[in-house]
Amino acid sequence: MVDVVKRELSKQSNSLHIKKVTVQIGKLTGVVPDCVRFYFSFLIQGTVLEGAQLEIKEVPVRLFCNQCDNNFVLDEVNFVCPRCGKSDLKMNSGRELFVESIETEEHG
């Protein structure tokens, strides 16, 4: 994630300062947001990202039941439709893991 931001910054003006990095993390990725926060603060020390704020948007697991056309958010680890009890499901979200945005400002 830090490398992605550095790459994007290198394509821009050298006078930019990174204020905030926003990432999306799906609930099914297995990535722990607190660990991301810890490593982000550690890895940005001494880099162009030092001082940047990290915003994490946790994306819930959203499923669609192909049997009864029910859209729902998965609250527990039970991959069945709460309406019809079937497990013929399509996942619409929950596996995201990407940098959504990078907020910058001009130096000086």
FIKOLZA-1660 file (N, C-alpha, C; in steps of 0.1 Angstrom, whole numbers, plus 5000, padded with zeros to 4 digits):
% residues 108
   i   px   py   pz ch aa at
   1 5008 4988 5000  A  M  N
   1 5000 5000 5000  A  M CA
   1 5009 5013 5000  A  M  C
   2 5019 5013 5008  A  V  N
   2 5028 5024 5009  A  V CA
   2 5035 5026 4995  A  V  C
   3 5039 5014 4989  A  D  N
   3 5046 5015 4976  A  D CA
   3 5036 5020 4965  A  D  C
   4 5024 5017 4966  A  V  N
   4 5014 5022 4956  A  V CA
   4 5013 5037 4957  A  V  C
   5 5012 5042 4969  A  V  N
   5 5011 5056 4971  A  V CA
   5 5024 5063 4966  A  V  C
   6 5035 5058 4970  A  K  N
   6 5048 5064 4965  A  K CA
   6 5049 5064 4950  A  K  C
   7 5044 5053 4943  A  R  N
   7 5044 5053 4929  A  R CA
   7 5035 5064 4923  A  R  C
   8 5023 5065 4928  A  E  N
   8 5014 5075 4924  A  E CA
   8 5020 5089 4926  A  E  C
   9 5026 5091 4937  A  L  N
   9 5032 5105 4940  A  L CA
   9 5043 5108 4931  A  L  C
  10 5051 5098 4927  A  S  N
  10 5062 5100 4918  A  S CA
  10 5057 5104 4904  A  S  C
  11 5045 5102 4900  A  K  N
  11 5039 5106 4887  A  K CA
  11 5035 5120 4888  A  K  C
  12 5034 5126 4899  A  Q  N
  12 5029 5140 4901  A  Q CA
  12 5040 5150 4904  A  Q  C
  13 5036 5162 4907  A  S  N
  13 5045 5173 4910  A  S CA
  13 5053 5169 4922  A  S  C
  14 5066 5173 4922  A  N  N
  14 5075 5170 4934  A  N CA
  14 5071 5179 4946  A  N  C
  15 5063 5189 4944  A  S  N
  15 5059 5198 4955  A  S CA
  15 5047 5193 4963  A  S  C
  16 5042 5181 4960  A  L  N
  16 5030 5176 4967  A  L CA
  16 5034 5169 4980  A  L  C
  17 5025 5172 4990  A  H  N
  17 5026 5165 5003  A  H CA
  17 5014 5157 5005  A  H  C
  18 5015 5144 5010  A  I  N
  18 5004 5136 5012  A  I CA
  18 4998 5138 5025  A  I  C
  19 4985 5142 5025  A  K  N
  19 4977 5145 5038  A  K CA
  19 4970 5132 5043  A  K  C
  20 4964 5125 5034  A  K  N
  20 4956 5114 5038  A  K CA
  20 4955 5103 5027  A  K  C
  21 4956 5090 5032  A  V  N
  21 4954 5079 5023  A  V CA
  21 4942 5071 5028  A  V  C
  22 4933 5068 5019  A  T  N
  22 4920 5061 5022  A  T CA
  22 4921 5048 5015  A  T  C
  23 4919 5037 5023  A  V  N
  23 4919 5023 5018  A  V CA
  23 4906 5016 5021  A  V  C
  24 4902 5007 5013  A  Q  N
  24 4891 4999 5015  A  Q CA
  24 4895 4985 5018  A  Q  C
  25 4890 4979 5029  A  I  N
  25 4894 4966 5033  A  I CA
  25 4881 4958 5035  A  I  C
  26 4879 4947 5027  A  G  N
  26 4867 4939 5028  A  G CA
  26 4868 4930 5040  A  G  C
  27 4857 4927 5046  A  K  N
  27 4857 4918 5058  A  K CA
  27 4862 4904 5056  A  K  C
  28 4862 4899 5043  A  L  N
  28 4866 4886 5040  A  L CA
  28 4881 4885 5036  A  L  C
  29 4888 4896 5036  A  T  N
  29 4902 4896 5032  A  T CA
  29 4911 4889 5042  A  T  C
  30 4907 4889 5054  A  G  N
  30 4916 4884 5065  A  G CA
  30 4926 4894 5069  A  G  C
  31 4925 4906 5064  A  V  N
  31 4934 4917 5068  A  V CA
  31 4928 4924 5080  A  V  C
  32 4936 4926 5090  A  V  N
  32 4931 4932 5103  A  V CA
  32 4934 4947 5102  A  V  C
  33 4924 4956 5102  A  P  N
  33 4926 4970 5101  A  P CA
  33 4936 4976 5112  A  P  C
  34 4936 4971 5124  A  D  N
  34 4945 4976 5134  A  D CA
  34 4960 4973 5130  A  D  C
  35 4962 4962 5124  A  C  N
  35 4975 4958 5120  A  C CA
  35 4980 4967 5108  A  C  C
  36 4970 4970 5099  A  V  N
  36 4973 4979 5088  A  V CA
  36 4977 4993 5093  A  V  C
  37 4970 4998 5103  A  R  N
  37 4973 5011 5109  A  R CA
  37 4987 5011 5115  A  R  C
  38 4990 5000 5123  A  F  N
  38 5003 4999 5129  A  F CA
  38 5014 4999 5119  A  F  C
  39 5013 4990 5109  A  Y  N
  39 5024 4989 5099  A  Y CA
  39 5025 5002 5090  A  Y  C
  40 5014 5008 5087  A  F  N
  40 5014 5020 5080  A  F CA
  40 5022 5031 5087  A  F  C
  41 5019 5033 5100  A  S  N
  41 5026 5043 5107  A  S CA
  41 5041 5040 5109  A  S  C
  42 5044 5027 5109  A  F  N
  42 5058 5023 5110  A  F CA
  42 5065 5025 5096  A  F  C
  43 5059 5021 5086  A  L  N
  43 5065 5021 5072  A  L CA
  43 5067 5035 5066  A  L  C
  44 5058 5044 5071  A  I  N
  44 5059 5058 5065  A  I CA
  44 5070 5067 5071  A  I  C
  45 5076 5062 5082  A  Q  N
  45 5086 5070 5089  A  Q CA
  45 5098 5072 5080  A  Q  C
  46 5102 5085 5079  A  G  N
  46 5113 5088 5070  A  G CA
  46 5110 5088 5055  A  G  C
  47 5098 5087 5051  A  T  N
  47 5094 5087 5037  A  T CA
  47 5086 5100 5034  A  T  C
  48 5082 5101 5021  A  V  N
  48 5074 5113 5017  A  V CA
  48 5060 5112 5023  A  V  C
  49 5056 5100 5028  A  L  N
  49 5043 5098 5034  A  L CA
  49 5043 5102 5049  A  L  C
  50 5054 5105 5055  A  E  N
  50 5055 5107 5069  A  E CA
  50 5045 5118 5073  A  E  C
  51 5037 5116 5083  A  G  N
  51 5027 5126 5087  A  G CA
  51 5013 5124 5081  A  G  C
  52 5012 5115 5071  A  A  N
  52 4999 5113 5064  A  A CA
  52 4990 5105 5074  A  A  C
  53 4977 5109 5072  A  Q  N
  53 4967 5102 5080  A  Q CA
  53 4962 5090 5072  A  Q  C
  54 4958 5079 5078  A  L  N
  54 4953 5067 5072  A  L CA
  54 4938 5066 5076  A  L  C
  55 4930 5065 5066  A  E  N
  55 4916 5063 5068  A  E CA
  55 4912 5049 5062  A  E  C
  56 4906 5040 5070  A  I  N
  56 4903 5027 5066  A  I CA
  56 4888 5026 5065  A  I  C
  57 4883 5022 5054  A  K  N
  57 4868 5019 5052  A  K CA
  57 4867 5004 5051  A  K  C
  58 4860 4998 5062  A  E  N
  58 4858 4984 5062  A  E CA
  58 4845 4981 5054  A  E  C
  59 4846 4972 5044  A  V  N
  59 4835 4969 5035  A  V CA
  59 4829 4956 5040  A  V  C
  60 4816 4957 5043  A  P  N
  60 4809 4945 5047  A  P CA
  60 4807 4934 5036  A  P  C
  61 4804 4922 5040  A  V  N
  61 4802 4911 5030  A  V CA
  61 4787 4913 5026  A  V  C
  62 4785 4916 5013  A  R  N
  62 4772 4917 5008  A  R CA
  62 4770 4906 4998  A  R  C
  63 4759 4899 5000  A  L  N
  63 4756 4887 4992  A  L CA
  63 4742 4889 4985  A  L  C
  64 4741 4881 4974  A  F  N
  64 4728 4881 4966  A  F CA
  64 4724 4866 4965  A  F  C
  65 4712 4863 4969  A  C  N
  65 4707 4849 4968  A  C CA
  65 4701 4847 4954  A  C  C
  66 4706 4838 4946  A  N  N
  66 4702 4835 4933  A  N CA
  66 4688 4828 4933  A  N  C
  67 4684 4822 4944  A  Q  N
  67 4671 4815 4945  A  Q CA
  67 4659 4825 4948  A  Q  C
  68 4661 4834 4957  A  C  N
  68 4650 4843 4960  A  C CA
  68 4652 4858 4958  A  C  C
  69 4663 4861 4951  A  D  N
  69 4667 4875 4948  A  D CA
  69 4668 4884 4960  A  D  C
  70 4673 4879 4971  A  N  N
  70 4675 4886 4983  A  N CA
  70 4689 4892 4983  A  N  C
  71 4690 4905 4985  A  N  N
  71 4703 4911 4988  A  N CA
  71 4704 4913 5003  A  N  C
  72 4716 4909 5009  A  F  N
  72 4717 4910 5023  A  F CA
  72 4732 4912 5027  A  F  C
  73 4734 4917 5039  A  V  N
  73 4747 4918 5045  A  V CA
  73 4749 4906 5054  A  V  C
  74 4761 4899 5052  A  L  N
  74 4764 4888 5060  A  L CA
  74 4769 4893 5074  A  L  C
  75 4762 4889 5085  A  D  N
  75 4765 4893 5098  A  D CA
  75 4773 4882 5106  A  D  C
  76 4771 4870 5102  A  E  N
  76 4778 4859 5108  A  E CA
  76 4784 4850 5098  A  E  C
  77 4792 4841 5102  A  V  N
  77 4798 4832 5092  A  V CA
  77 4789 4820 5089  A  V  C
  78 4778 4824 5083  A  N  N
  78 4768 4814 5079  A  N CA
  78 4763 4817 5065  A  N  C
  79 4770 4811 5055  A  F  N
  79 4767 4815 5041  A  F CA
  79 4754 4809 5036  A  F  C
  80 4743 4812 5042  A  V  N
  80 4730 4809 5037  A  V CA
  80 4721 4821 5037  A  V  C
  81 4711 4821 5028  A  C  N
  81 4702 4832 5027  A  C CA
  81 4693 4832 5039  A  C  C
  82 4692 4844 5046  A  P  N
  82 4683 4844 5058  A  P CA
  82 4668 4843 5054  A  P  C
  83 4665 4846 5041  A  R  N
  83 4651 4845 5037  A  R CA
  83 4647 4831 5034  A  R  C
  84 4655 4824 5025  A  C  N
  84 4650 4811 5020  A  C CA
  84 4659 4800 5025  A  C  C
  85 4670 4802 5031  A  G  N
  85 4679 4792 5037  A  G CA
  85 4688 4785 5027  A  G  C
  86 4688 4790 5014  A  K  N
  86 4696 4783 5004  A  K CA
  86 4710 4790 5004  A  K  C
  87 4720 4782 4998  A  S  N
  87 4733 4787 4998  A  S CA
  87 4738 4790 4984  A  S  C
  88 4729 4792 4975  A  D  N
  88 4732 4796 4961  A  D CA
  88 4734 4811 4960  A  D  C
  89 4746 4816 4964  A  L  N
  89 4748 4830 4967  A  L CA
  89 4759 4836 4957  A  L  C
  90 4757 4848 4955  A  K  N
  90 4768 4856 4947  A  K CA
  90 4773 4867 4956  A  K  C
  91 4786 4868 4957  A  M  N
  91 4792 4878 4966  A  M CA
  91 4793 4891 4958  A  M  C
  92 4788 4902 4964  A  N  N
  92 4789 4915 4958  A  N CA
  92 4799 4924 4964  A  N  C
  93 4803 4921 4976  A  S  N
  93 4814 4929 4983  A  S CA
  93 4819 4921 4994  A  S  C
  94 4831 4925 4999  A  G  N
  94 4837 4919 5011  A  G CA
  94 4852 4914 5008  A  G  C
  95 4856 4915 4996  A  R  N
  95 4870 4910 4993  A  R CA
  95 4879 4922 4988  A  R  C
  96 4874 4934 4990  A  E  N
  96 4882 4946 4986  A  E CA
  96 4894 4947 4994  A  E  C
  97 4905 4952 4987  A  L  N
  97 4917 4956 4994  A  L CA
  97 4925 4965 4984  A  L  C
  98 4922 4978 4985  A  F  N
  98 4928 4987 4976  A  F CA
  98 4929 5001 4982  A  F  C
  99 4938 5009 4976  A  V  N
  99 4939 5023 4979  A  V CA
  99 4927 5030 4971  A  V  C
 100 4918 5036 4979  A  E  N
 100 4907 5043 4973  A  E CA
 100 4911 5057 4968  A  E  C
 101 4918 5064 4977  A  S  N
 101 4921 5078 4973  A  S CA
 101 4934 5082 4981  A  S  C
 102 4941 5092 4975  A  I  N
 102 4952 5098 4981  A  I CA
 102 4950 5113 4981  A  I  C
 103 4949 5119 4993  A  E  N
 103 4947 5134 4994  A  E CA
 103 4960 5141 4995  A  E  C
 104 4963 5150 4987  A  T  N
 104 4976 5158 4987  A  T CA
 104 4973 5173 4988  A  T  C
 105 4984 5179 4991  A  E  N
 105 4984 5194 4991  A  E CA
 105 4998 5199 4986  A  E  C
 106 4998 5211 4981  A  E  N
 106 5011 5217 4977  A  E CA
 106 5019 5221 4989  A  E  C
 107 5032 5219 4988  A  H  N
 107 5041 5224 4999  A  H CA
 107 5041 5239 4998  A  H  C
 108 5042 5245 5010  A  G  N
 108 5043 5260 5011  A  G CA
 108 5030 5266 5008  A  G  C
% end
